[in-house]
Amino acid sequence: MRRSIKTALACGVLLLPGLPVAAQTTPNPAMNSPDQLAWQFFIQVNTRAGGSNALFETWASDSDTFKVNPQFPTTPAPLALHEPAVPDAGRVALQRAGKLLPAIPPGKGALEESRRNKESFDFIVQNNLYKVSGLRAAFGKTISFPVGAMEVKANWMLVTDIPDFSGGKVTLADVPKLYHVNTGADGKQYAFVSMHIISKAVPNWTWATFEHQFNPSRCDIIGCRDSFGAQTSPVGPNSQAKQGYPDCAKTPALKAMIAAADWDPAFANYCLKGSQTDFTDATGLDVRLGNSVTEDGFVDQSSCITCHGRAAWDSKGAATSQAGFDDNGAPLGPIQPSWYWSFSSQPPIFQGMSGLAQIATSADFVWSIPFCALDDTQTPPKVNRNCKGK
């Protein structure tokens, strides 16, 4: 799979399970057709993988990865759910800065999980990046995932909470028809409400976020943009929050892809909110991309690529930032040298300059590495209970 994805992307052709080969009219679709690629990845990760499971539900969770003797799962396990990481960390950061907390509270009952495919799992395990001793040994080195690596962050909500969450647009009886549903470790039924997808198709990864069409804040604050799959794009934000948005009617091109997909038909009810390919646009404005569930309360300060650009560890193997936030909140725009280097002079700052000292090692945009690493410097090794699957 790794070689085929790499070759396909290099040739401008995308190979996806269960879909015909589709030639692209532009080279490097990850950068030039990011919304189209986002949909192709969404179909890929949600393709049936036996029983009622989507492919991503068979991938390794953080608890599969960051433990003694990690093994890629051979059978699907219950949802590995936990409280969302971003809203909690962001509120702590704003409180420290003496600022008012966001007016929009975290979504009712929203939980999340992170999962990675075999290519991503193998890279972490084979390079000992799942444990603190490995992070210490890798300090100062360049970490770069293979081209085939993919990771997802999925958000779920109790099926019984969906009617109220949707503002009455969905009845309890209709939830299994309109939402993909799976079972949590607690034995309860959960509805899939949103997803981030990243892939290593380009050096700084591809970034895309999807939401269910009935998420009440789907396009709030920053709007929704889908140049490939949505008949109406962009969709501007409502003047009042949590009012809901019209169905994201699909284009003929996307409908054709969906018709060929082997997946739970409920996945057709999800919408691409947006993709991100860079830190800033051509005019220098910071690019924002945030999910109304995952980044609830921080959508206006959300940049997937910038936040994950802070994923790093120090010489002791500890995360150098709390979920990407600092005392001013969530950063936007390009990666800052001060996140990774100590230097005494003013810009220009460059590799090899006198007085430049490395203080952090990049986790190649993968937050789970510094957040979730098993502390094997203790006896017995200690699982990181603060891991929240970033």
Summary of the structure (lengths in Angstrom):
residues: 390
radius of gyration: 20.4
end to end distance: 25.1
largest distance: 66.6
contacts: 1283
relative contact order: 0.17
helix: 27%
strand: 21%
